[in-house]
Amino acid sequence: MDSLLLVVDNTSQEKEKVDLLIKIAAEYRDAYDSLNTSLYTSKAIAIAETANYHEGKVDALYIIGWVIKDFGYFSESKKIFDQMISISEEVDYPEGKAKGLNGLGSAYFYQGDFKKALQVNLEALEIVKKIDNQERSAAALANLALAYQELGDYRLSIEYYFLAIEALQSVESKVKVAYCYSNVGTLYQDLENNEKALEYFTRAYEIHEDIENISGMITASINLGSTYTDEANYEKALFYSLKALDYCQRIENPMEEALSGQVIAQIYRLEENYDEALIYYQEALKISEKIEAKAQMSQSLSGIGEIYIAQKRWGLARQHLNEALDLASESGSPSDIMIASQYLSDVEENLGNYETSLQAYKLFKKMNDSLNNNELTQKVSRLEAEHEFQQERDSITFASKTQTVALEKKIENRRVLQIATFIVLFLLIVLMLILY
């Protein structure tokens, strides 16, 4: 870092200075230092504007767009990514357009608009095929896999995950391979193959722990907590879920905080501790509403509805489940539609609304049949073998321990920077929209 700063001070070439400032910003981003990421990105953008270095501005916007998105400001980040795409088209910078589409697809995904995410990432993939960029190709492939998974097409999802991992191997991106492991684990979890899910989640957790990647540890902890919940191992489930929630609150990660809260709520619900479960579900819902995450809103509403069913509070259950179903339909997630419609069918039956109950049950059955069948599971297992995934597994070694003190210090440093970062982000968003 110091050597890069020294070169920046000594160079008189504005384009070179912009490129170096972007590299510095990227290093701060990888170190979870959002404040310095934002500051050096803004410097790069200011110089790029003066020098009419459009490609440099686009690359800087990409970094700040992701920072804004990771803080849950999805609408604002989409404006930044749209700006990237527009500039890239004007100056014929295909790699910049692919980056913008990649960011835009991610924002749509986290807002629960999976069909739009799929459309945007397919466009990005077509661009990166032409420019032969393995890193950008891997990003598009992984995002496509996520979108297909949420839309219930597991065959295409697993295929794209393996293609993404192959592309990531060529650029030696260990952390991104770990994220793909986590995503493959969630796919097996959707297929109710918890043994395979735990295998992939554990591999992901060990990589993130080895390199002290806090965000990755949060994701892996949530996934492990959720799977152990499915296995009725509530002690381990609560251990990993509370660990994830603690990390999220300390570094202010709203998206993962909501997910952690949902898993904890589910554990308490299964233990019939409904008061605690409601507290966590309602807090998760509040966070999801704030960041406009429709899929998570639907999941929290379904969880609340299920608790009200257990308490025989049918009116409140119907209200929350109807809201959940509407949001799930908007996002296009078959699994969320399945859950909401199943509970809604039970509610309507208990209220004596048999025709409405039957309609909800038919919807549940349709979604259930599309998501759970033996032929699909066999196809996924065969695809794993065809891609010779074992060779990839054996190529990575994992450490069993990390330096706990160093990790705690990293978390604390990140938390201290958050307040100043929010101020800088706000000013940057305003600046981005004024400059263009």
C-alpha positions in Angstrom: 0.0 0.0 0.0 2.7 2.5 1.0 4.6 1.8 -2.2 1.5 2.5 -4.3 0.9 5.8 -2.5 4.5 6.8 -3.1 4.2 6.1 -6.9 0.9 8.1 -6.9 2.8 11.1 -5.4 5.6 10.9 -7.9 3.8 10.3 -11.1 2.7 13.2 -13.4 0.6 11.1 -15.7 -3.0 11.6 -14.8 -4.3 8.3 -16.3 -1.6 6.4 -14.4 -2.5 8.2 -11.2 -6.2 7.3 -11.6 -5.3 3.6 -12.2 -3.1 3.6 -9.1 -5.8 5.2 -7.0 -8.2 2.6 -8.1 -5.8 -0.2 -7.1 -5.4 1.4 -3.7 -9.2 1.7 -3.3 -9.6 -1.9 -4.3 -7.0 -3.0 -1.6 -8.9 -1.0 1.0 -12.1 -2.6 -0.1 -10.6 -6.1 0.2 -9.5 -5.1 3.7 -13.1 -4.0 4.6 -12.0 -0.4 5.1 -15.0 1.3 3.5 -13.9 4.8 4.5 -10.6 4.8 2.7 -12.2 2.8 -0.2 -14.6 5.7 -0.7 -12.0 8.4 -0.2 -9.5 7.0 -2.8 -12.3 6.2 -5.2 -13.5 9.8 -5.1 -10.0 11.1 -5.7 -9.7 8.8 -8.8 -13.1 10.0 -10.1 -12.2 13.6 -9.7 -8.9 13.2 -11.6 -10.5 11.0 -14.3 -13.1 13.8 -14.8 -10.5 16.4 -15.3 -8.5 14.2 -17.7 -11.5 12.9 -19.6 -10.3 9.4 -18.8 -13.7 7.7 -19.1 -12.5 4.2 -18.6 -10.9 5.2 -15.3 -14.0 6.8 -14.1 -16.0 3.7 -15.0 -13.6 1.4 -13.1 -13.8 3.8 -10.0 -17.6 3.9 -10.2 -17.6 0.1 -10.1 -15.9 0.0 -6.7 -18.0 2.7 -5.1 -21.2 1.1 -6.6 -20.4 -2.2 -4.8 -19.6 -0.4 -1.5 -23.0 1.4 -1.7 -24.7 -1.9 -2.6 -23.1 -3.8 0.3 -24.5 -1.2 2.7 -28.0 -2.0 1.5 -28.5 1.1 -0.7 -29.7 -0.9 -3.7 -31.6 1.8 -5.6 -28.6 4.2 -5.3 -26.2 1.5 -6.4 -28.3 0.8 -9.4 -28.0 4.4 -10.5 -24.2 4.2 -10.2 -24.1 0.9 -12.3 -26.5 2.4 -14.9 -24.1 5.4 -15.1 -21.2 3.0 -15.7 -23.1 1.2 -18.5 -24.1 4.5 -20.2 -20.5 5.9 -20.2 -19.1 2.5 -21.3 -21.4 2.4 -24.3 -20.5 6.0 -25.3 -16.8 5.3 -25.3 -16.9 1.7 -26.5 -15.6 0.1 -23.3 -17.1 -3.4 -23.3 -15.3 -4.5 -20.1 -16.7 -1.5 -18.2 -20.2 -2.3 -19.5 -19.8 -5.9 -18.3 -18.8 -4.7 -14.9 -21.8 -2.4 -14.7 -24.1 -5.2 -15.7 -22.5 -7.4 -13.1 -23.2 -4.9 -10.4 -26.7 -4.1 -11.6 -27.5 -7.8 -11.7 -26.3 -8.2 -8.1 -28.5 -5.3 -6.9 -31.6 -6.7 -8.7 -30.8 -10.1 -7.1 -30.7 -8.7 -3.5 -33.9 -6.8 -4.1 -35.6 -10.0 -5.0 -36.0 -9.3 -8.7 -34.5 -12.6 -9.9 -35.8 -12.5 -13.5 -34.3 -9.1 -14.0 -31.0 -10.3 -12.5 -31.0 -13.2 -14.9 -31.6 -11.0 -17.9 -28.9 -8.5 -16.9 -26.3 -11.2 -16.2 -27.0 -13.0 -19.5 -26.2 -9.8 -21.3 -23.0 -9.5 -19.3 -22.0 -13.0 -20.1 -22.3 -12.4 -23.9 -20.0 -9.4 -23.6 -17.3 -11.2 -21.6 -17.3 -14.1 -24.0 -16.2 -11.7 -26.7 -13.4 -10.0 -24.7 -12.1 -13.3 -23.1 -11.9 -12.0 -19.5 -11.9 -15.0 -17.1 -12.6 -12.9 -14.0 -15.6 -11.1 -15.5 -16.8 -14.4 -17.0 -16.7 -16.0 -13.5 -18.7 -13.2 -12.0 -21.4 -13.4 -14.7 -21.5 -17.2 -14.4 -21.8 -17.2 -10.6 -24.6 -14.5 -10.7 -26.5 -16.5 -13.3 -26.2 -19.6 -11.2 -27.7 -17.7 -8.2 -30.6 -16.4 -10.3 -31.4 -19.8 -11.8 -31.3 -21.3 -8.3 -33.8 -18.8 -6.9 -36.0 -19.3 -10.0 -35.9 -23.1 -9.3 -33.9 -24.2 -12.3 -31.3 -26.3 -10.3 -29.9 -28.1 -13.3 -28.7 -24.9 -15.0 -27.7 -23.4 -11.6 -25.3 -26.2 -10.7 -23.9 -26.2 -14.2 -23.1 -22.5 -14.0 -21.6 -22.8 -10.6 -19.1 -25.4 -11.8 -18.3 -23.3 -14.9 -17.7 -20.3 -12.5 -15.4 -22.3 -10.3 -13.4 -23.5 -13.4 -13.0 -19.8 -14.5 -12.0 -18.8 -10.9 -9.3 -21.5 -10.7 -7.6 -19.9 -13.8 -7.3 -16.6 -11.9 -6.5 -18.2 -8.5 -9.3 -16.5 -6.6 -9.6 -18.5 -3.5 -12.2 -16.3 -1.7 -14.5 -16.4 -4.7 -14.2 -20.2 -5.0 -15.3 -20.2 -1.3 -18.4 -18.2 -2.1 -19.3 -20.6 -4.9 -18.9 -23.5 -2.4 -21.5 -21.7 -0.2 -23.9 -21.3 -3.1 -23.6 -24.9 -4.1 -24.3 -25.8 -0.5 -27.5 -23.8 -0.6 -28.5 -25.6 -3.7 -28.1 -29.0 -2.1 -30.0 -27.6 0.9 -32.9 -26.7 -1.4 -32.8 -30.3 -2.6 -33.0 -31.5 1.0 -29.5 -33.1 0.8 -28.2 -31.7 4.1 -25.1 -34.0 4.1 -23.8 -32.5 0.9 -24.9 -29.0 2.0 -22.9 -29.3 5.2 -19.9 -30.5 3.3 -19.8 -27.4 1.0 -20.7 -25.0 3.8 -17.9 -26.3 5.9 -15.4 -26.1 3.1 -16.5 -22.5 2.5 -16.2 -21.6 6.2 -12.7 -23.1 6.5 -11.4 -21.0 3.5 -12.9 -17.8 4.8 -11.6 -18.5 8.3 -8.2 -19.3 7.0 -7.9 -15.9 5.2 -9.9 -14.0 7.9 -12.6 -13.0 5.5 -15.2 -11.7 7.9 -18.0 -11.3 5.3 -17.5 -14.8 4.1 -17.4 -16.2 7.6 -20.8 -14.5 8.2 -22.3 -16.1 5.1 -20.9 -19.5 5.9 -22.1 -19.3 9.6 -25.6 -18.4 8.5 -25.7 -21.4 6.1 -24.3 -23.8 8.7 -26.9 -22.5 11.2 -29.7 -23.0 8.7 -28.6 -26.5 7.8 -28.1 -27.6 11.4 -31.6 -26.3 12.0 -32.9 -28.6 9.3 -31.0 -31.4 11.0 -32.7 -30.5 14.3 -29.3 -29.9 15.8 -30.4 -26.8 17.5 -27.3 -26.3 19.7 -25.0 -26.1 16.7 -27.5 -24.1 14.8 -27.8 -21.5 17.4 -24.1 -21.4 17.9 -23.3 -20.5 14.3 -26.4 -18.2 13.9 -25.6 -16.1 16.9 -22.0 -15.9 15.8 -23.1 -14.6 12.4 -25.5 -12.1 14.0 -22.8 -10.8 16.3 -20.4 -10.2 13.4 -23.2 -8.5 11.4 -24.2 -6.1 14.1 -20.6 -5.1 14.9 -19.7 -4.4 11.2 -23.2 -3.1 10.3 -24.1 -5.6 7.5 -27.9 -5.3 7.2 -28.5 -7.9 4.6 -26.8 -10.7 6.5 -28.1 -9.5 9.8 -31.6 -10.0 8.6 -30.7 -13.5 7.4 -29.1 -14.4 10.7 -32.2 -13.2 12.5 -34.4 -15.3 10.4 -32.4 -18.5 11.2 -32.4 -17.7 14.9 -36.2 -17.1 14.8 -36.7 -20.4 13.0 -34.7 -22.2 15.8 -36.8 -20.6 18.6 -40.0 -21.4 16.6 -39.1 -25.1 16.4 -38.4 -25.1 20.1 -41.9 -23.5 20.5 -40.4 -20.4 22.1 -42.8 -18.2 20.1 -42.2 -14.9 21.9 -38.5 -15.0 21.1 -39.1 -16.2 17.6 -41.5 -13.3 16.9 -38.9 -10.8 18.1 -36.3 -12.0 15.7 -38.6 -12.4 12.8 -40.0 -8.9 13.3 -36.5 -7.4 13.5 -35.5 -9.2 10.4 -38.6 -7.9 8.6 -37.8 -4.4 9.7 -34.3 -4.6 8.3 -35.4 -6.2 5.0 -38.0 -3.5 4.5 -35.4 -0.8 5.0 -33.1 -2.2 2.3 -36.0 -3.2 0.0 -35.1 -6.9 0.0 -38.4 -8.5 -1.2 -37.3 -12.2 -0.9 -36.2 -11.7 2.7 -39.4 -9.8 3.5 -41.5 -12.7 2.2 -39.5 -15.2 4.2 -39.9 -13.2 7.5 -43.6 -12.7 6.9 -44.1 -16.4 6.2 -42.2 -17.2 9.5 -44.4 -14.8 11.4 -47.5 -16.3 9.8 -46.4 -19.8 10.8 -46.1 -18.7 14.4 -49.6 -17.2 14.4 -50.8 -20.5 13.0 -49.3 -22.3 16.0 -51.0 -19.8 18.3 -54.3 -20.2 16.3 -54.4 -16.5 15.6 -55.9 -17.1 12.2 -56.6 -13.5 11.1 -53.1 -12.3 11.8 -51.7 -15.4 10.1 -53.7 -14.8 6.9 -52.7 -11.1 6.8 -49.0 -11.9 7.0 -49.1 -14.9 4.7 -51.0 -13.0 2.0 -48.3 -10.3 2.1 -45.6 -13.0 1.9 -47.2 -14.6 -1.1 -47.5 -11.3 -2.9 -43.9 -10.5 -2.4 -42.8 -14.0 -3.3 -44.8 -13.8 -6.5 -43.1 -10.4 -7.3 -39.6 -11.9 -6.9 -40.5 -15.1 -8.7 -39.0 -17.5 -6.1 -40.7 -20.9 -6.3 -39.5 -21.9 -2.8 -40.9 -18.8 -1.2 -44.2 -19.1 -3.1 -44.4 -22.8 -2.0 -43.9 -22.0 1.7 -46.4 -19.1 1.8 -49.1 -20.9 -0.1 -48.8 -24.1 2.0 -49.3 -22.1 5.3 -52.1 -20.0 3.7 -53.9 -23.2 2.7 -53.9 -24.3 6.3 -55.2 -20.9 7.5 -58.0 -20.7 5.0 -59.1 -24.3 5.8 -59.3 -23.5 9.5 -61.3 -20.4 8.7 -63.8 -22.5 6.7 -62.8 -21.0 3.4 -62.4 -24.3 1.6 -62.3 -23.1 -2.0 -59.6 -20.5 -1.2 -57.7 -23.2 0.8 -57.8 -25.5 -2.2 -56.5 -22.8 -4.6 -53.6 -22.2 -2.2 -52.9 -25.9 -1.9 -52.8 -26.3 -5.7 -50.3 -23.5 -5.9 -48.2 -25.1 -3.1 -48.3 -28.5 -4.9 -47.3 -27.0 -8.2 -44.2 -25.3 -6.7 -43.4 -28.3 -4.6 -43.5 -30.7 -7.6 -41.2 -28.4 -9.6 -38.6 -28.1 -6.8 -38.5 -31.6 -5.4 -38.2 -34.7 -7.6 -35.7 -37.5 -7.7 -34.9 -37.1 -11.4 -33.7 -33.5 -10.7 -31.5 -34.6 -7.8 -29.9 -37.4 -9.9 -29.2 -34.8 -12.7 -27.4 -32.5 -10.2 -25.3 -35.4 -8.8 -24.4 -36.5 -12.3 -23.4 -33.0 -13.3 -21.1 -32.8 -10.3 -19.3 -36.0 -11.3 -19.1 -34.9 -15.0 -17.3 -31.7 -14.0 -14.7 -33.8 -12.1 -15.2 -31.6 -9.1 -13.0 -33.9 -6.9 -9.9 -32.7 -8.7 -10.8 -29.1 -7.8 -11.5 -30.1 -4.2 -8.1 -31.6 -3.8 -6.3 -28.6 -5.1 -7.2 -26.4 -2.1 -5.9 -27.0 1.4 -7.5 -25.6 4.4 -6.2 -24.4 7.8 -8.1 -25.4 10.9 -7.5 -22.3 13.1 -7.2 -18.5 12.7 -5.7 -15.8 14.9 -8.7 -14.8 17.0 -7.2 -11.7 18.4 -6.3 -10.4 14.9 -9.8 -11.1 13.7 -11.4 -9.3 16.6 -9.2 -6.3 16.0 -10.2 -6.3 12.3 -13.9 -6.3 13.2 -13.5 -3.5 15.7 -11.6 -1.4 13.3 -14.2 -1.8 10.7 -17.0 -0.9 13.1 -15.2 2.3 14.1 -15.0 3.3 10.4 -18.7 2.9 9.7 -20.0 6.2 10.9 -17.5 8.2 8.9 -18.1 5.9 5.9 -21.8 6.6 5.9 -21.1 10.3 5.6 -18.6 9.9 2.8 -21.0 7.5 1.0 -23.8 10.0 1.1 -21.6 12.7 -0.3 -20.3 10.4 -3.0 -23.8 9.4 -4.1 -24.8 13.0 -4.5 -21.5 13.8 -6.3 -22.0 10.8 -8.7 -25.4 12.0 -9.7 -24.4 15.6 -10.1 -21.3 14.9 -12.2 -23.2 12.9 -14.8 
